[in-house]
Amino acid sequence: MLFGVLLGIYIGVYIMFIGGIVQIINAIKATPVEAMPIALGVARMVCASIVGSIIVFGSIVIGRIVID
């Protein structure tokens, strides 16, 4: 269960939230600024907590099933 919680935090914070910020910065620095990469970066940041929570919840449920 601990691994699942750490995995959820890693994916939710680092990959989704920080990755969304980096994606927005790279999209703004690009020569032809396009709206789609910026929108996807914002969507990534908005969905970060949802994705992290789903992973943590899923790992806790699987851990409970395995323990019982």
C-alpha positions in Angstrom: 0.0 0.0 0.0 2.9 2.3 0.8 4.3 1.8 -2.7 0.9 2.8 -4.2 0.7 5.9 -2.2 4.2 6.9 -3.2 3.4 6.1 -6.8 0.2 8.2 -6.7 2.1 11.2 -5.2 4.9 10.8 -7.8 2.5 10.6 -10.8 0.1 13.2 -9.4 2.7 15.8 -8.4 5.8 15.3 -10.6 4.5 13.9 -13.9 1.1 15.6 -14.0 1.4 18.9 -12.1 5.1 19.8 -12.8 5.0 18.2 -16.2 2.0 20.5 -17.0 3.9 23.5 -15.9 6.9 22.6 -18.1 4.6 21.9 -21.0 3.0 25.3 -20.7 6.4 27.0 -20.5 7.7 25.1 -23.5 4.6 25.9 -25.5 4.9 29.6 -24.7 8.6 29.7 -25.6 7.9 28.1 -29.0 8.1 30.4 -32.0 4.6 29.8 -33.4 2.6 29.9 -30.2 -0.3 27.5 -30.4 -3.2 27.2 -28.1 -3.5 23.4 -28.0 -0.3 22.6 -26.1 -1.1 25.3 -23.6 -4.6 24.0 -23.1 -3.3 20.4 -22.6 -0.8 21.6 -20.1 -3.5 23.4 -18.1 -5.7 20.3 -18.3 -2.8 18.2 -17.1 -2.4 20.5 -14.1 -6.1 20.5 -13.3 -6.4 16.7 -13.5 -3.2 16.0 -11.4 -5.0 15.6 -8.1 -7.7 13.4 -9.7 -5.2 11.1 -11.2 -3.1 10.9 -8.1 -6.1 10.2 -5.9 -7.3 7.4 -8.2 -3.9 5.7 -8.1 -3.7 6.0 -4.3 -7.3 4.8 -3.8 -6.8 1.9 -6.3 -3.6 0.8 -4.5 -5.3 0.9 -1.1 -8.2 -1.2 -2.4 -5.8 -3.8 -4.0 -3.7 -3.8 -0.8 -6.8 -4.5 1.3 -7.9 -7.3 -1.0 -4.5 -8.9 -0.9 -4.2 -8.6 2.9 -7.6 -10.1 3.6 
